[in-house]
Amino acid sequence: MEGLRRLEYRGYDSAGVAVVTADGISMAKKSGKLANLIAELAANPLPASMTGIGHTRWATHGGPTDKNAHPHVVDDGKLAVIHNGIIENYAPLKADLLKQGYTFVSETDTEVAAVLLGDIYRSLTEVEGAAGSEGTGALLTEAMQLAAQRLEGAFTLLATHAGQPGIVVAARRNSPLVVGLGDGENFLGSDVSGFIDYTRRAVELGQDQVVTISANSVEITDFYGAPAQGKEYLVDWDAAAAEKGGYPSFMEKEINDQPEAVAQTLLGRSDIDGKLILDELRIDAEVLKTINKIIVLACGTSAYAGQVAKYAIEHWCRIPTEVELSHEFRYRDPIVDEKTLIVSISQSGETMDTLMAVRYAKEQGAKTVSICNTNGSTIPRESDAVLYTHAGPEIAVASTKAFLAQITAAYLLGLYLAQLRGNLFQGQIKDILADLAKVPAKIAKVLDNAEQIKELATSMADTRTVLFLGRHVGYPVAMEGALKLKELAYIHAEGFAAGELKHGPIALIEEGQPVIVVVPSPRGRDSLHSKVVSNIQEVRARGAKTIVIAEEGDESVREHAEHVFYIPETTPLLAPLLTTVPLQIFALALATAKGYDVDQPRNLAKSVTVE
Ligand code: M6R
């Protein structure tokens, strides 16, 4: 249950657990959050057992009901199966199984996989006699291999059978699965947080592999039974890092983790002369010098991090940089070749849309770099190189610290390319790194002054719509601020490029409409400050209530705003690392005032492992 609690952020439409006992499988499952299952188990405990599987669901096929919850138990109550992903060919498989006389109780694709596995297991038993011993030779392993060969789409399937107590067998294709190596106990999890209380030793599984674990063994094969290897690694954080640390929510903790997240991402990546040393970036320097285009692939908040990075990378490296939503990219016949550098950004490293886009780009010959927060996850493993963000585990569904760490890592990548290609002098790089090094303390200052924005947000709990405006790097920040508000407070929110407003969206402005504006620094030659101040005046003239994020000392905005929140001075390109923070706090406080669960907003899941 502790493992499920830690994994609940991945889906919370239902939860269930099945254990193997001498009498068969015992199971409990409940729709809704894990708390419902915990209550059910308190009222009706399951018998003691040494082997079991558990699941929290993010509904795809079939609504979030008790019946559709996993595990699905088939084969006369002897086989229990859980599943993540989507079985794309479930319809023809189901039609076949129906013809054979099987019946189904749920609307899920998972039950189809379970019945198929049960059918194969049953025929193997008939051919090979009673179920065999534990290990690769186990019938359940063989049945899983054969079932996996027939499934299409994305799946992590786990099964346990009363006829083979003591083992759990899993298959993975395009969906995450890691093994935890304990002492006299072994684990499987969608990610390491499922077993981090028990062990930090983990094994990455490859694509299309089947693994059979018992208390004392871990055996890996491909879908055809050939022995295979996984890669063992040590998780670089412990259970304490995945706790709330005294904060009321993971999200609040993670917002407050941000100085550390940025500092850790910078740590050890440059020398005293300001020379960047990105050891992990194992792509030949000569190849990187020939790159003539960068495409950043990401979704959601990670895509906004990419949009911020685009301004810096183009400015520093003079390499044309596109940012594309991963799910749009590969369906539009994009122009990608050996001279294209694909930079994927993903907190989880498992986002299916991004994984598929990266694979597609690789097939076209592009070099791929992953900016990722999750060690051992699929996207970095399948990329040519990785630059880890060291933000620590991000549990709240709404991404916060990962966003700042992603921008930081992407900036390091941009500076590294500029260094390699000679676009910037070493002294310039050193200065930018010195400015970056000051950012964590400045974020801490923004956090220390959070009270004022919390109060404002709380007073706005009844607001029905909020607009966010920004220019240049402030534009993706505005979109990120709007996304945070949508996903946490369920309020309509839009982020606009401030200059675009007059081309249409200004028609939305009516008396009292809250508009949050990210104002650039007034310092510097090419400052966009005056343009943004004009945009504020335009919306204010039409009745908007303006809330402004501006740089310390910028008194000129006061007369145009109902509320001003100041952030410490920094350079324009580094400003998103500060201006985002009040917007995160605003969304958190407003959602809290509405009484919503900020860690697990409705309809969402942390890792989106389906397309
Ligand atoms: O794990 P990833 O960074 O690939 O996830 C991408 C998006 O699903 C994610 O950023 C999502 O938009 C967050 N819920 C935003 O807070």
Boltz pocket constraint, residues with backbone or C-beta under 6 A from the ligand:
constraints:
  - pocket:
      binder: B
      contacts: [[A, 299], [A, 300], [A, 301], [A, 302], [A, 303], [A, 345], [A, 346], [A, 347], [A, 348], [A, 349], [A, 350], [A, 351], [A, 354], [A, 397], [A, 398], [A, 399], [A, 400], [A, 483], [A, 487], [A, 604], [A, 605], [A, 606], [A, 607], [A, 608]]
      max_distance: 6.0
